[in-house]
């Protein structure tokens, strides 16, 4: 089995900065004629070679497949010189700072205040400093077995306004050792096991404690409540056949449940790395997202299936093993999937600030017949993040269902107090979601169980996750299910009309839950005919 390059990331963990370098590209969405595209690209190349190269260092450059597609550069150089030279650019020039794209991982409400007060702690370097540290030893059992690979985080009070977060990964015996200073007091803990059991919070961790995590309900598969709620009460390994889906994420697999999914490569720091190996998951997020779409267990298994395991799914990785991506690689991946993979739908479970370069890639994809769907964000009542907030993207929020998660679990912590977030049927809007008029649809996203990569001796592990990241692929899957049965969709040319038809089909199959539109958009994604 592959050993992970990194453990599961704790929610709230910082995303590595992509810096403040300038990103320079050119518009392509308004140029669909091949001659116009070539002429515009030639002008941009000439400008780069004659004007920018003499005054700047080209740190990265990337372009879509084809001889005259999009080119993206990341520049370093004297700020004054660059600003002067950028004024000489062609009229289709796009210039912006390099922008982060983070994986939305919500933090449980009981930990919010503690985490907001966290300040970094320098590593103990001298022998005396290391000797003065105390150890908090926890033994973690997942479904009765040592939880090797579990990510353990403990927040410590320091006696002042700041707190400290210490993290460790459980070893083969399920033991995690966290070093801390003698004047710190352990306050709360969070454990994310690598499969088999629910992620749980620990109210008051203490040295020598054994934490037994409740087992995931794997015997209840292959259909979970989240699938039944989207109109898929049974498992069909051929559902979604004929529809092409692109996934831009941390990669996918390896896991036998996704062996049919195509690993198309990776865009990392502006470089394209082709092939299935490059598309393998360096974290676990992308495998969970892809599993909700396409997990294909055997027909007699109780492993949870995806919504559309019969779809043609292609994955492009844009994240490294420490997290962190930028609009440079996101835009390139969208171009690649809409051109080379000819994706009908692209799932983007990621978010950040607006980018004109990324937006241009999404507009260009729509004009090629590709519709993008994205997670609305987990900003705890804050604004919808980009790319979901672009008008050309279907923005998806998340819902939960009462009684589907164990007490004390990470997922159960999101149950809201506000009555306007509840329906009469026990469906609720979790506290972590972003809100706003840009939201189009809502789908299950709290306490979902999906695939993660085969690691720590586990051949086909599953884990629970929460966030709008998981609601987006369910909506993508619902739409793929609908389009595979649509008599008109396959006859449409690859143009904006094709993407717009797909969006209209989804809009006609949204079920109004009676929630405010800034929570649910027009309603919940549902694959059965709505009368």
N, C-alpha and C positions, 0 to 999 in steps of 0.2 A: 504494500500500500504506500501511496505517497505520503511523506511526512509534510506537515504544513509549513509554509514559510513564515506564517504568523498565526497566532491563535485568533479566536473570535474577538472582535473589537467590542469593548464595553460601550454601551450607549453613552453619548456625551463626550466621548474621547475626541480630542481636537483633530482636525484635518490638516495635514501638512500644507503649509503655504506654497503656492506656486510662484511667489515673488511678485515683483513690480515691473517686469520687463514688458516691452511693447509687442503686441501681436499685430501683424499687418497682413491683410488679405484683400480680396476683391470680390465684388458682387457677381454672382452667376445666375441668380434666380430669374432675373429679367431677360436673360439671354438664352433662349431655348434653341435657337437656330445654330447649327453647327458652325457656320461661317462666322457668325457674330461671336460665339464663344471663342473660337480660335483667334480672331482679331483682338478681342479683349485680353486674352491670355498673353498674346504676343506683346501687347502694350505694357502689361504688368511686368513681364519678364525683362523687357528692355529697361523699364524704370528701375527695377531692382538691380540689374547688372551695372547700369551706368550712373545711378544716383545714390542708391542706398549702400551698396557694397563698399565704396571708398570710405564711408564714415561710420559704418556699423559692423558689428560681428553678428553673423547669422547663426543663431544658436540651434534653431530647428527649422525644418521646412517639410511641408507635407502637402500632398495633392490627392485629389480623387483619382480613381482609375481612368485611363484614357490619356490621350496625348495633350489635351488642352483643357483639363478640368481645373478645379480650384487649387490654388497654391496658398499655403499659410506659412508665414515666417515669424519667428520670435527674435526680436532685435535687442542687442545691448550696445550702448555707445554713449557719447556725450549727448546729454539731453537737449542742449541748445542746438547742436548740429542736426540732431534727428528731427526736431520740430521744424527747423528751417527746410530740410530736405523733404519732409512729408508734405509740405505745402506745394511741392512741385509734382505731386502724384497725379495719376489719371483720375478722371471724375468718378470712377467706380471703386475707388480705394476705400478700404475699411481699416480703421486703426483703433485699437483699444488696449487697455492693460490686460495682462494675462490673468484670467479669472478662475477661481477654484470651483470645482464641482464636487460636492460631498455626497456621501451615501447617507440618506436620512435615517438616523437611528435615535428614536425618542428615548428620553430618560424618565424613569418612573417618578411620579409626583412626590413620593416620600423622600426621594434623593435629590430633588431639585435644589432646595436651599443649601444643602451640604455641598453640592457640586458647584453652585455659583460662587461659593467662597473658597474653592480650591486654589491654592497657589503652588507653584512648582517647588520641589524640594531637591537641592543638590545631592548628588550621589555621595555616599560615604567613601572617602578615598584613602585616608590614612588607617593604619592598623588600630589606632586608638578610637577613631570614629566608628569603625566597624564593630569593635568590641563592645562599645557602649549601646549598641542597638539591641532591642528586644525582638523576640520572634512570636508571631501569632500563627499557630499551626492549625489548619483546618483539614479534616478528611472529608472528602465529598464522594458520596455514593449516588450513582445514577441507576435507577431501577435495580438497586441491590448490588451493583457491581462498581468497582473503583472507577471514578469518572475521569479517566485520563484525558487530558486536553481541555478540561474545564477552565474557563477564564474566571478567575476569582478577583473581585475588587472590594476593598474595604475603605470606607471613608472614616477618617479619624478627626475628632475634635482636638484642638491644640491648647485650649484655654483662652484663646484670643478670638478675633473675628474670622481668622482664616482657618480652613480645613485642609487636610492632606488626603490624597487618594493613592493607595498602594495597590499594585496589581501583581498577580502571579498566575502561572499555569500549573494545574494539577499534574503530578507525575503519574507513572504507571500504577502506583498504589492509591491514587486518588488524593494524594497529599499536596497541599499548597502551603508554602511558608512565606509569610509577609513580614518584612523587617520594618520596625518603627522605633521612634524615640520614646524614652521612658515617660516623658511628660505628655504624651498623646494618649487619647482614650478612644478605643474603637467604638464607633457609633452605629453604622449600618453597613451591610454587605450586599453584594449582588453576585450571583453565580450563574454563568451561562455555560451549561454542560455541552460537550460535543456529542450531541445526539442522545437518544434513548429516554431522556427525562425532561421535565419542564424546567425552564429558567425560573429561579426563585430568589426572593430577597431574604436576607438574614437580619432580623431586627437588632440584635446585640451580639455580634460575634465575640467569641472568647477563645483563648488558647486551649487546644486539645479538643475542640468541639468536632463532633461528627454530624454532618448535614446530609440527611437522606432526602434526595429529590424524588418527587412522585413520577412514576413512569408515564410516558406519553401513551395515549390511547390507540396504539397501533392496531389492535385487534378490531377496531371499528371501521377500518378502511374496506375497500379502496376509495369510498366517497366520504368526504368530510362535510360538516355543516356548511362550510363556506361554498362548496360546490353545489349543494342542494339549494342554497339560497340564491344562486345565480341561474337556476333553472337546469341543472345537470344532476339529476337524482341517481344516475347510473353511470357505470364505466363503459366507455366505448373507445377502444384503442385506435379506431380509425377516424374519430371525430376531428374535424378541422382539415380533412384531406383537401388538397388543392389550394390552400392558402399559405402564403409565405410570410413568416414573421422574423423580424430582426430584433435581437436583444443586445443593448449596449450596457455593459455592466462590468463587474469584477471578473468576468469569465464564467465558465460552467464546467462542472465535473472535475475530476473523473468520478463517475458513478454509473453502474450498469443500468440504472433507471433512465439515463439520458444518453445512452450509447448511440441512439439514432439521431441525436442533435448534431448539427454541423458546427464544428469549431472553425471559424473563418479566419482567425488571426487576431492580432492586437495592434492598436495604435498607442504607443507609449512614448511620451516625450517627443512627439512628432515623427517618430520612426514607425513604419509599418513592418510588423513581423508576421509573415504568413504562416498558415498551417494550424492544425488542431492543437498541437502542444502549446502554442503561444496563446490559444484561447482558453486554456484550462484556468480554473478559478484559483486566484492567489489569496482569496479570503473565504467567504462562504455565501455572501449576499447574492451574487449572480446565479449560483446554483439553486438557491431557494426560489428566486424569481423565475428562472427557467423551468424548475420543477412544477411550479403552479400552472405553467402553460403546458408542458409536455411530458411530465413523468409518465413512463410506460411500464408499469409492473406486469407480471404475468397475470392472465385472466383469473387464476385461482388464488391470487395473493390478496392479503389484506393491507398491503402497502398502499399509501394514498397515491392516487393518480393525478395527472394534470387534466385541465379542462379540454385541451385539444392536442392529444398525443399523436394524432395523425397529420398535423400540420408540418410543413417544411420549415423548421426553425434553425436559424443561423445566429451564432453568437460572436460578438466582437468584444474583446477585453480592452478597457481604457484605463484601468487602475493598476497600480503597482501593489506590492504586498504590504506596504505601509499606508495604503490609502492615498488619496490625492489624485485628482485628474483635473484637466482644464478644458476650456472650450476649444482649444486647438485640436485635441484628439476626439472630442465629442462630435464636432463638425465634420471631421474627416471620416469618422465611423458612420455618420448619417449619410454622407455622400456615397460611401462605399456600399452600404446596404441597399440604398435606393437604386444605385446604378448596377453594381456587379451582382448582387443577390436578388435584385428586382423585388424587394420586399413589398408586400401589400401593407403591412403594419410594422411599426417600429416601437418597441417598448423602452422607455427611458425612466428608470426608477432611480433618479438622481436629481440634484437641484443646486441652485446657487443664484448669483446676481445675473441681470440680463446681459446678453452678448449679441451684438449685431451680426457677428460672423456666424455664430451658432444659429441665429434666427434665419439668416440668409440660407443656410444649409437646409433648414426645415421647410422654408418656402419652396426652395428648389426641389426638395423631395416631394412635396405636395404636387407640384407641377409635373412630376414624373409618375404620379398616381399613388404615392406612398403617404399614408396617414400616420402621424406620430401621436402616441399616447404617453403621458408622463404622470408621475406621482406629484400630488399637489404640495407636498412638504409636511414636515412635522415641527412646525414653528410654534406650537402651543398657543394658538389663537393669533399668531402673526400672519403676515401676508403670504400668499401663494408664491412659491419659488419658481424660478425659470429652469427649464424650458416650459413647465406646465402653464405658466402665466401668459405665454404667447397666444394670440388669438387663433393661430393655425394649429394648435395642439389641443388634444382632449385632456383636460386636467381632471385627475381622479383623486377623490378623497376616500377616507376609510371609515368603516363601521365595525361595531362589535355586536355580539349576541350574548345576552345574559345566560349564565349557567354553563358556559363552554370551557371555562378555565378554572383551575383549582385556586382556592383561597391562599393568598400569600405569594402567588406567582407574579412574575414580571408582567404578564399579560393582563391579570386581574386588576392591576393597579390603575388601569385607565378608566374604570367605571366612573362616569361623571355624576356630580351632584345636581347640576342644573336640569330642571324638568324639560326645558326646551330641546334637550339633546336626546330625549327618549321617545320611542313610539309605544303604542299599547301592546305590541307583540314582543317586547323585550329587546328590540334592536336599539342600539345607542350609538352616539357619536363620541368617540374617545377624546380625552382632553388634549392629546398631542397634536391634533391635526391643524394645518393652516386653514384659514378661512378667507373667503372673498368671493366676489362676483365672478371671478374667472373659473371657478369650479364648474365642471360639466356633469360629472357623474360621481357616484359613490359605490363602493364594493367592500366586501369583508377585508379587514386588515388588522384584526386584533386576535392574537393567539392562534395564528395559522400554522399548520405543520407541513413542512416541505423538505425537499431533499437538500443535503449538504454533501461536500466532497468526501470520497472514501479515504478516511484517515484513521489513525490510531487503531488499526486492526479491524475497523468496521467496514464491511463491504458495501453496504447501501444505507448509510445513516440518514436519519431525519432529525430536524430540530424545530422548535417553535420560534416564531418571530412575529413582531408587530410593527406596523407602520404603513404609511401610504405607499411605500415601496412595493408592498405585497398586494394592495388593492389595484394598482395599475395593471399588473399582468393578468389579474382575474378579469378586468374589463377588456383588456386586449384579447383574452381567450374567449370571452362571451362574444365579442364582435367577430372573431375568426370563425366561431361556431355558426353564427348567423350568416356570414358571407359565404361559407362553404355550401349553404343551402339556398343561397340567393340566385334565382334564375338569370338575373341581369348582370350581376357583378362581373362574372368571367368574360362577358362579351364586350365590356367597356375597354377602350384604348387606355394605355398608360399615360394618363393626363390628369389634370386637376379634377375633371369630372369623375374619375374613378375614385379618388380620395374623398371627394365631397359626397359621393354616393355612399361610401362606407360610413362616413360620419352621420349621414341622414338615417341609415339603417340603425345605427346605435341609438340615435335620438328617439326613434320610434319604439325602441324596446327598453326604455328607462321607466321604472316603476316609481311613482311618487310615493314616498314614505310619509309624507306629511311633515317633513322637517324643513327648516328654513333653507332657502336656496344657497346661502353662503356656507352651509354645511353639506348639502346633498347635491347641489346643482339642480339638474332636472329630475334626478331620481337614481334608483339603484339599477345596476346593470343586470339584465335578465334575458336569457336566451330563448324563452318560449314566447309565442305570439301574444301580444298584448291587445285586447279588444277594447 
